[in-house]
Amino acid sequence: MKSLTLFITFVFFLTFSYTQELELELVASNLEKPVSIKHAGDDRLFIVEQGGTIKIIDSEGNLEAIPFLDIDALVTNSGYERGLLGLAFHPDYTTNGYFFVNYINNSGNTVISRFTKDTSNPDLADPNSELIILTYDQPYSNHNGGDLAFGSDGYLYIASGDGGSSGDPQNRAQNKLSLLGKILRIDIDNTTDTENYSIPTDNPFVEEIDTRHEIWAYGLRNPWKFSFDRLNGDHWIADVGQGSYEEINRVSAEDAAIGLNFGWKCYEGNESYSSTGCEDQSAYTFPVSGYDHFGDGESKCSITGGYRYRGTTYPNMYGWYFFADLCSQEIGYLVYDETNAIWNRTFKQFSGQWSAFGEDVNGELYISDLADGIIYKLTDTTLSDNNHVFSEITVYPNPSENIFYINFGSNNNTLHVAEISIHDIQGKIIKKINGTINTIQTIDTSPLSKGIYTLRIKAKTGQQSIHKLVID
């Protein structure tokens, strides 16, 4: 079993640690089965409706009446998990106008297509501009996956379920000649003589025969939603379970090139599901977290994966990974405990069939209610008027060489700084200093090597101010 690499959050702006109270703020309503929320590098939100349309919430929070794209005629949504399912904007969308969708066509099979925005109206796409990139058959109506996203490497990642029915009867998730039960990774900026895409040369299985080289990872049941951490590129995959367990998988940058096998259907979560054709346990990558259907409070059934929060509006939530369950209507989050190297899980009860999370251009998070057609923003109601006490803290020079200074401003007596610590990239404390009552405190860094560190300033109340520190 792969061990979880210790992770330390690099904070590129000042952030604070308080008690947090998650709440939802209404953003838009009157949508039809919203299943994806994406941005195109600006202040708009693009909402994918399962029936075959994409609508825009503009920068003022208004839902545009005219769809950005309407391909209802191409899409079948007969069956609970079919329809227009995924959307991803090309990293150079501003220049080329390309975006990509994942839908189930009228034959019941998956289509990955490229469309182009209208040349005269940025709020419209050209419905006649479709270029089909990739298709593959779906043997059943369920477990279609459907999510799309571009990684920081510029490649398009595609989530594919195991093809459906129950228990993966043809063992497609473990079959590397099948594109089902996988995360696929393709280069859409280069083509071949036969395909409108090419295979990245560093895909993990490009040297293997009897393998589809599009495969980036396998052994998944139905990865309905996945995301990339915008800070470090970590890949988070929430995989819908069979009858017992919903799992959350994290792939670090170091593990991304290995070609991970997440175990389905040999394993559901950490428990053995089928022994047919399975390898030793060490061949599989197990989830960093998840939950039981009947052993974790409210009865649960289907996970919707989200994002790690990297916005600036709610610093208490910084670095938390959010997810939700369709049946229990709970929204959950994982918080990393550096001391014990574990992810602590919390659930909070809400009312909604949570089908998708979204991240806007600034890293703020949203969630969609499938049944009621509502988009909410995730908020923290505990933001304090005392935040200005922490916001006065400055660290300079940064980058530094042998010393740097912390200026606590005019509120140092209010802060009651107990401890200052410097952490390396593995999260290990390499220097610890007691706080003083001085307005400006000098820190000697001459023994430290050049590199990137995290500076933590902890008050006696337990509140923290966290900064990125660069030593030249």
N, C-alpha and C positions, 0 to 999 in steps of 0.2 A: 504494500500500500504506500502510495506516495505521501510523504509528510508535507504539511503546509509550511511554506517558506515564511519566516517571520517577516512581517510587513510593518513599515513605519510610514506614516502619512507625512508627506512634505507639504507644508502649507505656504503658498506663495503670497499670502496676505495674512493679516492679523486675524486670529480667530479665538473664541473664548469657549470655555466649557461650563455649562450650567445644567440644571435640571431642565428637561425638555418635555413639552406637551404638544403632541402632534394633533393638528386639526386640519380640516379641509375648507378651502375657500372656493366658492362657486365662480367658475370662469365662463362657461357657455353651456347652453342647453339646446333642446330641439334637434339633436343629432339622431341618426339611425344606426344603432349597433356600432359604435366606435370601437375599433380594434387596434389602432396604432396612432401614435402621436409623435411627429417628427418636426424638426426645424430645418430651414434651408440656408442657415448662416446669417439670418436676419431676425427681426423681432416677431415674425409671424409664426403661428403654429399650424401645421398641416394635419388634419384629422382624417384618417382612413375609415370609411364606412364599409362594413362587410358586404353590402349589396353591390358595390362596384364604383363608388364615388369617393373623391377626396375633396374635403372642404377646408377653407382657410379661416382661422381666427386672426384678425389683423392686429396690428400693434396697439390698438386702442381697446382690444378685447371684444370686438364685434365679430359675429359669425357672418361671413359673406354669404349672400343668398345664392349666388351662382357658383356651382362647383368648380374647383380648380381642374379636375379631371372627372369625366363620366365615362366609364367603360362597362356599364351595366350589361350591355349586349354581349360582351365577351366573357362574362363571369357567371358561374353558377354558385348560388349559395344555398342550394337544396341540401339539407343536412347541416347539422349544428356547427361543424368545424370547417365548412367550405366557404368560399367567397374571395373577396379581395382582402388579403391578409397582411401584406408587408409593403414598406416604403423605405427607400434610402436615396438621399440626394448625393450626386457625384461630388467629391471634394472640390472640384472646380466648377460647381454648378453656376456660379455667378457669371463665368465666361462661356461655358458650353451649353448651359441650360438642360443638362441631362439629369434625369432621375429614373429610378428603377422600382418596379413593383413585382410582387409575388401574388399570383392569383390562381384559383382553380377554374379551368376553362369549362366549356359546356360539355366536354367529354369526360369531365371529372378528374383531369390530370393537372399537374403543377406546371405553370408557365412563369418564367422569369423574363421580364421584358424591360426594354428601355423606352422611355418617352422623352419628348423635348418640350420645353416651355414655349409658349407663344412669343413670337419675336416682338410683338407690339404691346402686349399686356402682361405684366409680370404675375398677375393673379389668375392667369389662364394657362393651361397646357394645350398642346396640339393633339387632339385625340386620334388623329390620323398618322401620327409620327412613330407608331409602335415598331420597334425592332426586337424580335424575339431572340433572346440570348441563350436560353436553356429550357428544355422541357424534360419531364420524366413522369412516368406512369404512377398513378395512385391506385393500388389494388382495392382499397376500401374508402369509405367516405370520411373516416376520422383519422386523427394523428397526421395532419398535414404540415405541422410546424408552421412556417410561413414568414418568420421574421427576417429582415434584411438589415445590414449595417456595413458601413465601410470602416475598416480598421485604420490605425495610424499609418500602416504600410501602404495605403491606397488601394488595397484589394477589397473586393466585395465578398462578404460572408453571408451564407444562406443557411437558415435553420430548416432541417428536414426531419419530419417524424418517421416512425418506423413503418408507415403505410397502413396502420390501422388494424381493425378487428380487436382481439384481446389476446394478450400474451405473446404478441409478435409470432404468429404461427409458422411463418417461413424463416424465422430467425434473421430477418433482413438487417437489423441493427448491427449484428456481428459480421455480416457478409460484406466484404470490401469490394465486391463486384456490383453492389447495389448502392445507389445514392440515398437510400432511405435510412433513417435513424442516425443521421450524420450532421455535422457542421461542414459545409462546403466552402471553399475559398478559391475564387477565380480572378483573373486579370481581365477587366473589361475594357482596358485601354489598348489592348493588342489582340489581334485576331489570328486565326490560322486559315488554311485553305478550306477547312470544312466547318469551322465553328466561329461564332461571333464573339468569342472570348479565347483566352489562352490559359495555360496552367502556370502559375508561379513556379519558377525553377526551384524554390526552396520549400515547396509543399512537402509534407513529411513522407509521402509514399510514392514520389515520382520515380524512384528507382525500382519499385516492385512491379512484377508482372502479375496478371490476374487481379488487378486492383484498379478502381477508378481513381485517377490521379487528382480529381477535384477534391477528394476527401481531405479535410484538415483534422477532424476528430470524429470518433464513432462510438457506438455503444450507447445511443440515446433513444429514449422512448418517444417523447414528444416535446422537444425544446421549444415551447410556444413563444417564449420571449428570452432574448439575450441582450447584452449591452457591453460596451467598452467603457472602462474607467477613463475619463478624459484626462486625468492627471498622469497615470502611469501606463495606460494601455492594457491593464488586466482585463481579461475576458470573463464575464459572469454569465452563466447559463443556468436558467431555472428549468428543470426537466420534470414534466408532469408524470406522476407515478401511476402504477397499476391499481392496486386496491389497498395499499398499506402506507406508502411513504412518498412524500414530495421532496425532491432534492435540489440543493443549490450548489453549483459547481463553480470554482474559480480557477482560471488558468493564468498563471503569471507569465510575464514576458520570457522568463527562462524556460518555461515548460511548453511554450507555444509551438516550438519546432519539433517536438518529440513525436507527435501523432498519438494523442492520448485515447485510451479506450475507457469509457465511463461505465462499462460493465453490463448494461442492459442487453439481453434478458437473463444473463447469468446472475446478476444482482439487481435488486430493487433497493436503492439506497445502500445500506451496509449489510443487508440480509440476502442470503442466497435465495434466488427465485427458481432457477433451472440449472441442472448440472450437465445438460446435454451439450457436448462440444466445448465445454468451458476449460479455461486454463487455471493455473495457480493464482491465488488471490493477488499476488504481487504484480500480475499483469494488468491490473485495473486501477483506475484512479477513482477514489471515493469522494463523496461530497464533503464540502467544508461545513455544511449545515443542512437543515431541512426540518421536516416535522412529520409526525404520525397522523394518520387520518382520524384515529379515535383515542389517542393517548396524550394529546396536547390541547386540552381544553375543548372548545367547540369542535364538533365534527367537521372535518375538512375533506377536500376532494381534488382540488386542481390549483396548482400554483401559477401565479402570474409574476414573472420576474421583472425587476425594475433596474434601478441605477444606484451607484454610490453617489451620494449628494456631494457636489463640488461647487455649489453656489456660494454666494456671499451674504445673502439676505438673512439666513438663519444659521449662524455659526455654530449653534449647539449641535446641529445635525451633521456637521462636516465629517465626511468619511463614512457615514452610515450607509449600508446597503438596504434598500427598500424592496419589499415584495408584498404579495397579497394572495388571498385564497378566494376562489370564486364562490365556494359553497358557504363557508363560515362568515364571509363578508368582512373578515379581519384584514387589517393592514399591519404588516410586520416589518421589523428592521433588525439588522445585525450590527453590533458594535464590537470592534476588535479590542480584546483585552491583551495588551502587550506583555503584561507581567506573566500571564499564564498561557499566552500564545493560543487563545481560543476566541471564537466568535460567540458573543452572548446574544441571545435571541429574545425579542419582545414582541408581543401581539397587542393590538388595540382594536376594539370592536367598533365597526362603523356599519352603515347600511348601504350596500351597493354590490352589483355583480362586477367585480374589478377585472377588466379585460386587458388593460395596457397601462404602462407608465410612459411618460415622455419627459424629455429634457429639453429646455429651451436653449437659446444661444448663450445665455449667461449661466447655465448650469442649474437653474431652478427646476423643480420637479412637478409633474402633473400626473393625474390618474383619470381613467375613463370608466364610467359606469355603463356597461353594455346594455342593460335592460332599460334604463331610463334615459339614455342618450345624453349624459351630462359629463362635462370635463371639470375637474377640480384641480386646484393648486394645493400642494402640500405646504403647510405653514407650521410655525412654532409660536404658540400664544404666550410663551413665558419670557419673551424678550423684555429686558429690564431697562428702566430709565437710567440705571447705573452703568450701562455699557460704555458711557463716555469716560468713565474712570479708566477702563482698560484701553480705550481707543487713543488715549494720550501717550501710551508707551511707544517709544521709538528705539530702534536699534541701529547704530551707525559706528564706523563705516561698515557697509555690507555690500560687497565683499570686504573682508578685513584681512590683515596679515598677522600681526603678533598680538594685537589687542582690539577689543571693540567696547562700546559703551552702551549701557541701557539707561535711557532717560525715562523715568516714571512719571514725569510731569508734576503737576501740582497736587496730585492725589495719592502720593505714596503712603501717607499715614492712613488713608482709607483702605488701600490695597492690602497692607500687612503682608508683604511678600515673605513667604516662608522659605522657598527654595528655588534655585535656578539650576537647570540641568541642560547638558548638551548631549544629544543622542547621535550615533552614527546611522548609516543607512540600513542597518539590520535591527535598529531599535535599541541597541545596547547603550546604557548610560556610560559615557566616557569621561565626563567631568561633572561634578556637583558642587554648587556654591551656595552658601547660606545667604538669605536675603538680608538687607540692611535697611536702615531708615533713611539712607541718603537718597536724594532726588536722582542723582546720577551715580551708577555703579560701574566700575571698570572690571572687565573680564580679560584675563590673560589666556591667549590661545596659542602661544608660541610652541607648546609641546605637541600640538595637534597637526596632523598631516593635511595637505591641501585636499579639498573636497566639499561636498554638500552635507550639511548637518541640520538637525532640528533643535531649536532652542525652545525650552519650555519654562515659563515663569509661573510658579504656582503660589497662590495666596493661601493663607491659613484657613480660609473657608472652603478650600478645595477647588475653587475656580482657577482656570488656567488660561494663559495667553501663550499662543504657539506661533513661532516664526521660522521661516526658512533662513538658514545661516550659511553663507559661502565663505570659505577660508582659502585665500590665494597663497 
